[in-house]
Amino acid sequence: MLSYIIWNIHPEFIRIGDIRAAWYGLLFALAFLAGQYVLGKIFKIEGKTEDDLATFSFYVIIATVVGARLGHVLFYQPDYYFAHPLDILKVWEGGLASHGAAIGILLAVYFFSRKYKVSYLWILDRLVIVVALGGCFIRLGNLMNSEIIGKPSNVPFAFVFANRWIDNALESYEESYQIGYKRNFTEKADFKDTTLNGIKLVPLQVHTYFDAEKTSESEAKQFLQMNIPVIATKNKDVAEHIVLSSNPKFQTIEKDKEIQISWQAYGVPRHPSQLYESISSLLLFIFLLALYYRYKQKTPEGLIFGLFLIILFSLRFLYEFLKENQVEGENAIQQAIQLNLGQLLSIPFVLVGIWLLVRLKTTKKIAV
């Protein structure tokens, strides 16, 4: 049985000089491509043309990106972005909110339905099928970025997000210290177990590589001895994922033009909340698609959309109990009302979904 998973995937799957490509961007693109394929099949069944699909997809893509970005800006970090408005355009740096994307899509579909004289709920019923699929890809992208992390946990499939603290902490020192280390990685180490707030920490052996042509063994060792303890205690992001051993034991191994210095630390195991949401979104996609194929053109308007809202945002509400707050401002909200911002934003969507199903039941368009 698994006892933990050391998540050591680098956010960039291509990194050659200035050429870089991130997993998140790839998965975001795949979400649209997969959604386009499925929606194309549905439109074909409904007798819609490829031009209809292309026009509608344009509306949705723009609405998703703009809505998700503005949602993050307005809901999670308004103070920062109002002080730095140009940073709103830096989508590649992260910061997309699913609730904002949902609002953006609802507005885009409304304008599309008005312009092209199509039923609003008819479109939403078909669209949310591929939105669920897209959610699966997006949350996998979050996993690759080691973001939207879960709370510390002793579940046997807990993740230690190793790359988050190793890369972020050490890369900032590379230029100023003229070191040339390779990608760091971790593996299990056999030394004394310890706990933190009731969570059993994961013993890790961290291997840091330096280019021997740029730094000497003594310089490399001194760099780590001086900076690792400071990083582990002063850097908030690092402290979320690493607890330094009381005796790190910086050990050196020289190989050709490479200097390897190994040291001991403890990783903080956490709920892989991104994976929970990704799997849930995939299962929701399968369920909604099967429901559509059962009724096809006879699908009661609002049925699939209502179920989507209830299931997705109810799960989001529950998963928030297992997740860390994304920004500092959420802590004050949670302390005041015991719910975080993600949960508060989910409640209206669930209520709308319930209203849609009640509406269908009272008009006798669905059976009990």
Sequence and secondary structure as in RCSB ss.txt:
>XXXX:A:sequence
MLSYIIWNIHPEFIRIGDIRAAWYGLLFALAFLAGQYVLGKIFKIEGKTEDDLATFSFYVIIATVVGARLGHVLF
YQPDYYFAHPLDILKVWEGGLASHGAAIGILLAVYFFSRKYKVSYLWILDRLVIVVALGGCFIRLGNLMNSEIIG
KPSNVPFAFVFANRWIDNALESYEESYQIGYKRNFTEKADFKDTTLNGIKLVPLQVHTYFDAEKTSESEAKQFLQ
MNIPVIATKNKDVAEHIVLSSNPKFQTIEKDKEIQISWQAYGVPRHPSQLYESISSLLLFIFLLALYYRYKQKTP
EGLIFGLFLIILFSLRFLYEFLKENQVEGENAIQQAIQLNLGQLLSIPFVLVGIWLLVRLKTTKKIAV
>XXXX:A:secstr
    EEE   SEEEEETTEEEEHHHHHHHHHHHHHHHHHHHHHHHTT  HHHHHHHHHHHHHHHHHHHHHHIIII
I HHHHHHSGGGGG GGG    HHHHHHHHHHHHHHHHHHHT  HHHHHHHHHHHHHHHHHHHHHHHHHTT S B
 B   TT EEEHHHHHHHHHHHHHHHHT      EEEE  S   EETTEE EEEEEEEEEETTT  HHHHHHHHH
HHHHHHHHH HHHHTTEEE SS   EEEEETTEEEEEEEEEE  B  HHHHHHHHHHHHHHHHHHHHHHHGGG  
TTHHHHHHHHHHHHHHHHHGGGB  SSTHHHHHHHHHS  HHHHHHHHHHHHHHHHHHHHHHTTSS  
